[in-house]
Amino acid sequence: MTDSAASPTEPRIVQLGQGIAERSDWGTIEWLANRRLTPGAELTFGHVRLEPGASNPRHLHPNCHELLFVLEGAIDHELDGVTVRLEAGDLLYIPIGAPHQAHNRDDRPCVVVVTYSTEDRQTLPA
């Protein structure tokens, strides 16, 4: 990871494993870009692993849009009361304030990347 005091034009590289990891009973999020890691980037980017049989809590983001892209595996994602099946290569757009929740009903982990339209993502229970 580069120094956060770098000038805006200097490349800032954050490698997987060097971000800020948050572990929970459903899986792991490793933040690779946000206000702390990439000041001024005006977005948040995370690498997520959702464990087999797990679901993250139903929630919403009052201050940002979210893009979720599936890298490996598959999930059922509930978005504002509608459930869609997402597989590797699928992208889901989640509007500001839309309640949503991911469910991994498979027997292998699902790996996704998430991007938010702010460097200071807020999350509330839904």
C-alpha positions in Angstrom: 0.0 0.0 0.0 1.3 3.4 -0.8 1.6 6.3 1.6 -1.8 8.0 2.1 -0.1 11.3 2.0 0.9 10.8 -1.7 0.0 13.5 -4.1 -3.2 13.1 -6.1 -1.3 12.2 -9.2 0.9 9.5 -7.7 -0.4 5.9 -8.2 -1.9 4.4 -5.1 -1.7 0.7 -5.1 -3.5 -1.4 -2.4 -3.0 -5.2 -2.9 -5.5 -7.8 -1.8 -4.4 -8.7 1.7 -3.2 -5.2 2.5 -6.6 -3.5 2.8 -8.8 -3.3 5.9 -10.5 -6.6 6.6 -13.8 -7.0 8.5 -14.8 -10.5 9.5 -18.2 -11.6 10.5 -20.2 -14.9 10.9 -21.2 -14.7 7.2 -17.8 -14.0 5.6 -15.2 -11.3 5.1 -15.0 -7.9 3.4 -11.6 -6.5 2.7 -11.8 -2.8 1.9 -9.3 -1.8 -0.8 -10.4 1.8 -1.4 -12.2 4.2 0.9 -11.6 7.6 2.7 -8.9 6.1 4.8 -7.0 4.0 2.2 -7.4 6.2 -0.9 -8.3 9.7 0.2 -9.9 11.8 -2.5 -11.0 8.7 -4.6 -14.6 9.6 -3.9 -15.6 5.9 -3.9 -15.4 2.7 -1.8 -14.3 -0.6 -3.2 -14.3 -4.0 -1.4 -13.5 -7.7 -2.0 -16.1 -9.9 -0.4 -16.2 -13.6 0.5 -19.7 -14.9 1.4 -19.4 -18.4 3.0 -21.5 -21.4 2.0 -25.0 -21.3 3.5 -24.5 -17.8 4.9 -26.4 -14.5 4.5 -25.4 -11.0 5.3 -27.8 -8.9 7.3 -30.6 -7.1 5.4 -29.4 -3.5 5.1 -29.4 -0.3 3.0 -27.0 2.5 2.1 -28.6 6.0 2.6 -25.8 7.9 1.0 -24.6 5.9 -2.0 -25.3 3.6 -4.9 -23.7 0.1 -4.9 -22.4 -2.1 -7.7 -21.9 -5.7 -6.9 -20.0 -8.0 -9.4 -19.7 -11.7 -8.9 -16.2 -13.1 -9.5 -16.7 -16.7 -8.3 -19.6 -18.8 -7.2 -23.3 -17.7 -7.1 -25.6 -15.9 -4.7 -29.3 -15.1 -4.4 -29.6 -11.4 -3.8 -32.8 -9.9 -2.5 -33.2 -6.3 -3.6 -36.2 -4.4 -2.3 -38.3 -7.5 -2.0 -37.3 -9.2 -5.4 -34.8 -12.0 -5.3 -32.4 -12.5 -8.3 -29.8 -15.3 -8.9 -26.3 -13.9 -9.6 -23.5 -16.0 -11.0 -19.9 -15.3 -12.0 -19.8 -12.5 -14.5 -23.1 -10.9 -13.3 -23.3 -7.3 -12.1 -26.1 -5.9 -9.9 -26.9 -2.2 -9.5 -28.4 -1.3 -6.1 -29.9 2.2 -5.9 -29.4 4.6 -2.9 -31.6 3.5 0.0 -32.8 0.2 -1.5 -33.0 -2.6 1.2 -30.9 -5.6 0.1 -29.4 -8.9 1.3 -27.2 -11.6 -0.2 -27.7 -15.3 0.4 -25.2 -18.0 -0.5 -27.3 -21.1 -0.7 -24.5 -23.1 -2.4 -21.9 -25.4 -0.9 -18.9 -23.2 -1.9 -17.9 -19.6 -1.2 -19.1 -16.8 -3.4 -16.5 -14.0 -4.1 -17.7 -10.6 -5.2 -16.4 -7.1 -5.5 -18.5 -4.1 -4.4 -18.2 -0.5 -5.3 -20.0 2.4 -3.7 -20.4 6.0 -5.1 -18.8 7.6 -2.0 -15.6 7.2 -0.1 -17.6 7.3 3.2 -20.2 4.5 2.7 -23.0 4.4 5.4 -24.9 1.2 6.2 -28.2 1.0 8.2 -30.3 -2.1 9.1 -33.3 -2.5 6.9 
